[in-house]
Amino acid sequence: MRKIIKIAFIASVVSAACTVTAQENAETNDNHATSSFVKRQVAQNMSIGRAVKSIASNYPQETSSVVSTALDMYPDKYQEIIHAAISAQPMLTEDIVKIALEKEIASCTAIVKTAINAEPSYVDFVVTAAANSTPEELNEIVRVAVITEPDSADFIVQSLAQQHPNKIVDILGSAIGAVPLVGEYVVEALLAVFPNDAESVVSTAVRESGAQRDNVKRIIETAQNFGLDEKNIYKYAKEGGATDEEITAALREVSER
């Protein structure tokens, strides 16, 4: 009986090993087939970008594997590959960014900039994917994203703050430091989802906008328009470095409208 059990156990182990080997061989064959397909497309006088876009457009389910293979084959063409893939399948932006980051074919910020330029409307997917993959580069991701797509600064900051709520101050500071004019918009976006953090949001925004006094005024006005109590606005703005005159003038102007 023991011999039968032993034989059965050995057979099951061998069977499992064969299954794993078969799966590995299948994956190898798939990768080889994808590589050959990409090479054939490029051989037809196509740039790698056109080849990736053509394949992704006609075989969307193969986009991730094609991008992965193309980046392995032509790492120096990463911008062309990422741009082509996202242009063809914008819904897969997050996956494409993750693949590129995992390959480490360029800096995180270079990949972020390339992806945003390919499809600006998916900027929130780009930054969240990048921040989740390389959280240590969060501030640089914010900076590059806001500079690349300043019109979406509110979405960028809001998306990242929701993913990393303990980094609100850093995210806000990086955004305003990169493009000071976005201050009032990012303050409004953050107050909408983090009303309980109004003090840190307003004081940080005022502090980071210190060199542009008109922006400080607009941030105070934004806080008042949002519905914050004037007493609290005064306190938060003072913490950020605003003068009594600036605060009073901004609050009066909103009240007189």
C-alpha positions in Angstrom: 0.0 0.0 0.0 2.8 2.4 0.9 4.5 1.6 -2.4 1.3 2.5 -4.3 1.0 5.8 -2.4 4.6 6.6 -3.0 4.3 5.9 -6.7 1.1 8.0 -6.9 2.9 10.9 -5.1 5.9 10.7 -7.5 3.6 10.6 -10.5 1.7 13.7 -9.2 5.0 15.6 -8.7 6.2 14.7 -12.2 2.9 15.7 -13.7 3.0 19.1 -11.9 6.6 19.6 -13.1 5.6 18.8 -16.7 2.7 21.2 -16.5 4.9 24.0 -15.2 7.5 23.3 -18.0 4.7 23.2 -20.6 3.4 26.6 -19.4 7.0 28.1 -19.4 7.5 26.7 -22.9 4.1 28.2 -24.0 5.1 31.6 -22.6 8.5 31.4 -24.3 6.8 30.5 -27.6 4.3 33.4 -27.2 7.1 35.8 -26.5 9.0 34.5 -29.6 5.9 34.8 -31.7 5.3 38.3 -30.6 8.9 39.2 -31.2 8.8 37.8 -34.7 5.6 39.6 -35.4 7.1 42.9 -34.4 10.2 42.3 -36.5 8.1 41.5 -39.5 6.1 44.7 -39.1 9.3 46.7 -38.8 10.8 44.9 -41.8 7.9 46.2 -43.9 9.5 49.7 -43.8 7.6 50.6 -40.7 9.1 52.5 -37.8 8.8 50.7 -34.5 6.2 53.3 -33.5 4.0 52.6 -36.5 4.4 48.9 -36.0 3.3 49.1 -32.4 0.4 51.3 -33.2 -0.7 49.0 -36.1 -0.6 45.9 -33.9 -2.3 47.6 -30.9 -5.0 49.0 -33.1 -5.8 45.7 -34.8 -5.1 43.4 -31.8 -5.9 45.4 -28.7 -5.7 42.3 -26.5 -2.0 42.0 -27.5 -1.1 45.5 -26.6 0.6 44.8 -23.3 2.7 41.9 -24.7 3.6 43.9 -27.8 4.7 47.0 -25.8 6.8 44.7 -23.5 8.5 43.0 -26.4 9.1 46.2 -28.3 10.7 47.9 -25.3 13.0 44.9 -24.9 13.9 45.0 -28.6 14.2 48.8 -29.0 14.7 50.3 -25.6 16.2 53.5 -27.1 12.9 54.0 -28.9 10.8 54.0 -25.7 9.2 57.4 -26.4 8.0 56.3 -29.8 6.7 53.0 -28.5 4.9 54.4 -25.5 3.4 57.2 -27.5 2.2 54.9 -30.2 0.7 52.3 -27.8 -1.2 54.9 -25.8 -2.4 56.7 -28.9 -3.8 53.4 -30.2 -5.2 52.2 -26.9 -5.6 55.1 -24.4 -7.7 52.9 -22.1 -4.5 50.9 -21.4 -2.5 53.9 -20.5 -2.0 52.8 -16.9 -0.8 49.3 -18.0 1.6 50.7 -20.6 3.1 53.1 -18.1 3.6 50.3 -15.5 5.3 48.1 -18.1 7.7 50.9 -19.1 8.5 51.6 -15.5 9.2 47.9 -14.8 11.6 47.8 -17.7 13.6 50.7 -16.3 14.4 51.9 -19.9 14.3 55.5 -18.8 13.7 57.7 -15.8 10.3 57.7 -14.2 9.8 61.4 -15.0 10.7 60.8 -18.7 8.2 58.1 -19.0 5.5 60.2 -17.3 6.1 63.1 -19.6 6.0 60.9 -22.7 2.8 59.2 -21.6 1.0 62.5 -20.8 2.0 64.0 -24.1 0.6 60.9 -25.8 -2.8 61.3 -24.2 -3.3 64.3 -21.9 -6.8 63.4 -20.9 -5.5 60.3 -19.1 -3.0 62.2 -17.0 -4.5 61.0 -13.8 -3.9 57.4 -14.8 -0.4 58.2 -15.7 0.5 59.9 -12.4 -1.2 57.3 -10.2 0.5 54.4 -12.0 3.9 56.2 -11.7 3.4 57.1 -8.1 2.4 53.6 -7.1 5.4 52.1 -8.9 7.9 54.6 -7.7 6.5 56.3 -4.6 9.9 57.7 -3.7 9.7 60.0 -6.8 6.3 61.4 -5.9 7.4 65.0 -5.8 9.1 64.8 -9.1 6.2 63.1 -10.7 3.9 65.9 -9.6 6.4 68.5 -10.8 6.8 67.0 -14.3 3.1 66.2 -14.7 2.0 69.8 -13.8 4.6 71.4 -16.0 3.6 69.1 -18.9 -0.1 69.5 -18.5 -0.8 72.5 -16.3 -4.5 72.7 -17.4 -5.0 69.4 -15.5 -3.1 70.4 -12.4 -6.3 70.0 -10.3 -6.9 66.5 -11.5 -3.2 65.6 -11.0 -3.1 66.8 -7.4 -6.5 65.5 -6.5 -5.8 62.0 -7.9 -2.4 61.7 -6.2 -3.7 63.1 -2.9 -6.4 60.5 -2.8 -3.9 57.8 -3.4 -1.4 59.2 -0.9 -3.4 61.2 1.6 -0.5 61.5 4.0 1.5 63.3 1.3 -1.0 66.2 0.7 1.4 68.9 1.8 4.2 67.6 -0.4 2.0 67.1 -3.4 0.5 70.6 -3.1 3.9 72.2 -2.6 5.4 70.5 -5.6 2.5 71.5 -7.8 2.5 75.1 -6.9 6.3 75.2 -6.9 6.3 74.0 -10.5 3.6 76.2 -11.8 2.5 78.9 -9.3 -0.5 80.0 -11.3 -2.3 76.7 -10.5 -2.5 77.4 -6.8 -6.1 78.4 -6.6 -7.3 75.5 -8.7 -5.4 72.8 -6.8 -6.6 74.4 -3.5 -10.2 74.1 -4.7 -9.7 70.5 -5.8 -8.1 69.5 -2.5 -10.7 71.2 -0.4 -13.4 69.4 -2.3 -12.1 66.0 -1.2 -10.2 66.9 2.0 -12.3 69.5 3.8 -10.9 68.4 7.1 -7.4 69.3 6.0 -8.3 72.9 5.1 -5.7 74.3 7.4 -2.7 72.5 5.9 -4.1 73.0 2.4 -4.6 76.8 2.7 -1.5 77.5 4.7 0.7 75.4 2.4 -0.7 77.0 -0.7 -0.2 80.5 0.7 3.4 79.7 1.8 4.3 78.2 -1.6 2.9 81.1 -3.4 4.8 83.7 -1.3 6.7 85.0 -4.3 3.5 85.8 -6.2 1.3 88.0 -4.0 -1.5 88.0 -6.5 -1.7 84.3 -6.3 -1.9 84.5 -2.5 -4.9 86.7 -2.8 -6.6 84.3 -5.2 -6.0 81.4 -2.9 -7.6 83.3 0.0 -10.5 84.1 -2.2 -10.8 80.5 -3.2 -11.0 79.4 0.4 -13.7 81.9 1.1 -15.7 81.0 -2.0 -15.5 77.3 -0.9 -17.3 78.3 2.3 -14.5 78.3 4.9 -15.1 80.5 8.0 -13.4 83.9 7.7 -11.8 83.5 11.1 -10.2 80.2 10.0 -9.1 81.6 6.7 -7.4 84.4 8.5 -5.6 82.0 10.8 -4.6 79.6 8.0 -3.4 82.4 5.7 -1.4 84.0 8.5 0.3 80.6 9.1 1.3 80.6 5.5 2.9 84.0 5.7 0.1 86.3 4.3 0.0 89.8 5.8 -3.0 91.2 7.6 -3.6 93.7 4.8 -3.6 91.0 2.1 -6.0 88.8 4.0 -8.4 91.7 4.8 -8.3 93.0 1.3 -9.0 89.5 -0.3 -11.9 88.8 2.1 -13.4 92.2 1.6 -13.2 91.9 -2.2 -15.1 88.6 -2.2 -17.7 90.0 0.2 -18.3 93.0 -2.0 -19.0 91.0 -5.2 
